[in-house]
Amino acid sequence: MSQLIKLIQALIPKSQSQLDDDYLAQAADIYDLELRMGELQGRVRPRTLGLALAGSGR
């Protein structure tokens, strides 16, 4: 029965705040956490943009 409940819960979409909390919880250290917090608050550009520009030869 508990497997059925887990399956149903997995199908229910998470709220944006829960997704944000999960994203922050994946931080490797305090610096990564601060970077992720800045990304969510819109203060820091996403890391993927910086990597794309760094690899473009500019």
C-alpha positions, -999 to +999 in steps of 0.1 A: +000+000+000+028+024+008+043+019-027+010+030-042+010+062-021+046+069-031+037+065-067+007+088-064+028+115-046+055+113-074+028+121-100+016+152-081+034+183-093+055+201-067+050+238-059+077+263-071+088+268-035+093+231-030+113+229-063+134+259-051+140+242-017+150+210-034+174+229-057+190+247-027+193+214-008+215+201-036+242+227-029+277+212-023+289+238+001+281+273+015+295+290-016+274+269-039+243+276-017+249+314-019+253+312-057+221+292-060+202+316-037+214+345-059+202+327-091+168+322-076+166+358-065+177+370-100+208+388-087+233+364-104+232+352-139+228+314-143+261+295-143+253+279-177+253+313-193+288+321-179+300+287-191+286+292-226+303+326-229+336+314-216+336+286-241+327+308-271+362+322-275+352+358-265 
